[in-house]
Amino acid sequence: MSSYSRVIHHATSILCSNKGSLALQQLHRKVFQRVEITEDDFWYIVKKCSRFVAVRNRERTDDCVIVAKTSLRLCKNYTKQDCRDCQELHLCKYFVYGNCRFGKGRKQCKFSHDVRSEHNYMLLRECTLHELHEDDLFLLLLQNDPTLLPEVTHTHTNRFRNTMLFLMLSLCVNLSLAP
């Protein structure tokens, strides 16, 4: 593994074990404990690598948070068993959530709980995520795959309409949709 790949792998692992994001300086310090790299070289890798996105602080331009990214997704057709030559993971989404009621004894889940199956491992290796711990991989998927986000229903909207959180979320959604 090249030192460039080692930095990317180690930084990804650190980010995932820290809930998916970390301040640039903190991340550099943690990576530096394993891989000797200057802050400038580290910043160059973070900027150029599609595995990361830098979110700048509007008040302090020298301060930014690094977020782990992946293009890997769960297969939407896998649950319908209508999938061939697919480039997406074949996993039970409830297993990824950590709350599949099957697979823990009584009934066998009809969807895979095998992150390291031949199909999944090939995709993980291709994306250089094959060495991540399962929990870290799941966090990365939950953070990046919009199909894994919970559905907002009419009941949720009515129940929380007058709360501050709802108002803030509405503002965020409206701002992100604005041209």
N, C-alpha and C positions, 0 to 999 in steps of 0.2 A: 504494500500500500504506500503510495507517495505521501510526502509530508502534507501536500495540499489536501489530499483525500482524508488523511488522518485528522487534519484541522476541521474539515467539514463534518466528518463523522462525530468527532468528539464534541464540537459545538452543538450539533443537532441533539446528541444525547443529553448534554447539559441543559439545553433549552427545554427539552421534553420533561426532564426530571424537575424543572422549575416552572411547571404549569404553562410551558410553551413560549415564554418570553423572558427577557432579561435585559437590563441596561447594558450598553456596549462595553463600558469599562469593567463591569462585573463579569461579563461573559469572557472578555479577554483575559482577566486575571485567572479565571477558572481553567480556561483552555491552556494558558501559559504554564500551569502546574504540571501538565503532561507533555505539551509540545512547545518548545521554545520558539516564539514568533514575536516580532515587533508589533506594536500597536498599529503602525501604518500598514504593514503587510496584512495584518488581520483584518483591518478595515477594508482593504482592497478585495480580499477574498469574500467578505460579507457582502460588499456592494455588487460584485460580479457573479456570485453564485445564486442560482435560482432557488436554492433551498432556504434562503433567508430574505426577509424584507425588513428594512430599517424604517421605523416610524419616528419621525423627528418631533421633538417637543416644540410647540409653537413659541413658547416664552423664551426658551434657551436653545438656540440653534446648535450649540455644541453637544447637546444632550439628546440621545436617541435610544429607543428600545428596539432590540432585535427580536423578530418573531420567526419561528420555524414554519416552513411551508413545504407542501408536497402536492404534486398533481395527481397522486394516487387516490383512487376512490373505491367505494364498495360498488359492486355490480348491481345495477337496478333490475336486470333481467334474471339474475341468478335465482331469486326467490320464485320466479315463474318457471324455473328450470328450462329456460329458452335461451341458452347462451352457448355460443361456440367461438373458439379462437378469440377469447375476450382479453382485454388488457386492463381489467379491473379485478379487485380482490373478491374472492368468493368466500364470504364470511357472514354469519348470522349477525345482523345489526344489533340485536339485543345482547349478544355476547360482547360486542364492542362497547355497548353502553355499560356492561357489567351487571346486567340484570336478566339474563335469559333464564326463564323458569324451567327450561328443559336442560338436559346435559348434566344436571346435578344429582342424578339418581334415577328416579322413577321412569320417566319417559325419555327416550333419546330425541334430541332436537333433529329435525329433518335438514337443517342447514349446518354448514361446517363451523366447527369451533377450532379448526386446525390452521393456525397462522402459518405453519411450516409445511402445508401440503405442497405437492409438486407445483401446482398452478400458482399458488400464492407466493411460494419461495422464489420462483423464477421472477415474478414481478417485483418483489422486495429487493432481490439482488440487482435487478436492472436499475432500480431507483436508489441503490446503495442504502437501503433501510433494513437489510437482512440481519444486521447485528444489533439492532435496537431491541431493548426489552419489550415484551408484549404490552405492558402498561404504557410505556412511552410511545409506542406505535399507535395505540388506541387514542391517546391524547392528541397526537399529531393528526390522525384521521378526523377526530371530533372537531378539531380546531379548523380543519380545511375543507371538509366535505359538507357542502350545504344540505345535502339530502339527509344528513344525520341530525340536523337541527330539529328540535321539536316543532310541531305544527302549532301555529297560533290559531285558536278557534274563536268563534263568535262568543262563546261563554267566557273565555279568558278576557276578551276585549271588554265585554260588559262588566265583568266583576272588577277589573282593575282600571277602568276608564278614568276615574278621578284620583288615582294615586300619582304621586310625584314620579315614580319609576315609569309608569305608562306615558306620562307627558314627556319625560326625557327620551324614552325610546321612540315615541312618535316624532319628536324633533329630529333625532338622529336619522331615522328612516327618511323623513322628508328632506333633510339636508343631503343625504347620500343620493337621493333620486333627483335632486335639482340639477339642471344643466350647468 
